[in-house]
Amino acid sequence: MNYILFDGPVRKALLPLTYTRPVAEIRIGILTIREKWEKYLGYTTTSLTEEYLSEKYPMVEMERNIMINASFLPNPTLVRAVKALKEREAIFYGEEVIAFFSLETQENIDFEDYKCIEFEEDVLRIQHTWDIFSKNGEALQADFDLITKDRKSAAISKTNTVLNPQNIFLEEGAKVECSILNANEGPIYIGKDAEVLEGNMIRGGFALCEKAVVKMGAKIYGPTTVGPRGKVCGEINNSVIFANSSKGHDGYLGNSVLGEWCNIGADTNNSNLKNNFDQVRLWSYETEGFARTGLQFCGLIMGDHSKCGINTMFNTGTVVGVNANIFGSGFPRNFIPSFSWGGAAGFTTYLPKKAFEAAKVMMARRKAEFNEEEASILNHVFEETKKWRKSYHS
């Protein structure tokens, strides 16, 4: 069977993270949503996404396809239902379609012609950017159970202080020395060739993905995820950091999501709680206003390739777009458009030529190439986000 993950109606609510990736490429827990589905299904998947992303993330369509809404995370019961789908059948969760069987192109689907199956059990779904950190604990536990089932952890060095070791799993090549690992409140997963240097205090749930590093002297509270080849230090609480990003120095990051290829300068801090303890509002690209999150704790959402200088201060509920470069004293605005250059004193446009030069250097440090495919995607984002810069730049 051919499985295709489609973005669905939540893509705009997940901007700026989905400016540069399909919904399926969002990481929550240990794995990306695509990796979760592929592990459960036992098949590779492709994506139906925005046209400008389709060269990097092409869709493979066959005569018989099962289309899956990528905002829904798999679980054993849901996967069984998806695998059992027959022609002209669709699975719904309330008013939202989870999956359907298709024999034709996806442009003219009429569910009036389908047998609709209601999925009545609980299912984890990502509908907003803040869901990525607020639901990370549940997703992390599910991934931990899936990945480690019937497997044995690599040995944990005796130089560590360990609480609840049966809830800790080290992959081959993982290194952890002279640190405190407390897995009483959630699992701790250390990926292949990942490393926790000396003197760290880590409280689960926590996932350090393949080849990622926790530098010396970090304090990490779960549920937190550091994606592949990421580097972190300082104090981190309930945050998700996508692949290849760095928060490599002291400073606080809490209730936040960082995209790929981000860099957080030394002693940068974000607020995650308002002084009046009120619920946090967060910029929404979908409504073009500040949306209620229903959360008392909400920090920073940062799109791919964005960076900030040393001692940057982010206010509660700040959204930073793609390829922004932030520096200077004071609190910048709590919505910073893509390709912005500046800080609290004001912003100008960060031209793609300059932004791409920085991206090339950063990616080369991780032995990755900034190619024409990446440039084409980011140029599209630059054009699509012009109106925000026009409104917000001084």
Order of alpha helices (4+ residues) and beta strands (2+ residues): beta-alpha-beta-beta-alpha-beta-beta-beta-alpha-alpha-beta-beta-beta-beta-beta-beta-beta-beta-beta-beta-beta-beta-beta-beta-beta-beta-beta-beta-beta-beta-beta-beta-beta-beta-beta-beta-beta-beta-beta-alpha-alpha-alpha
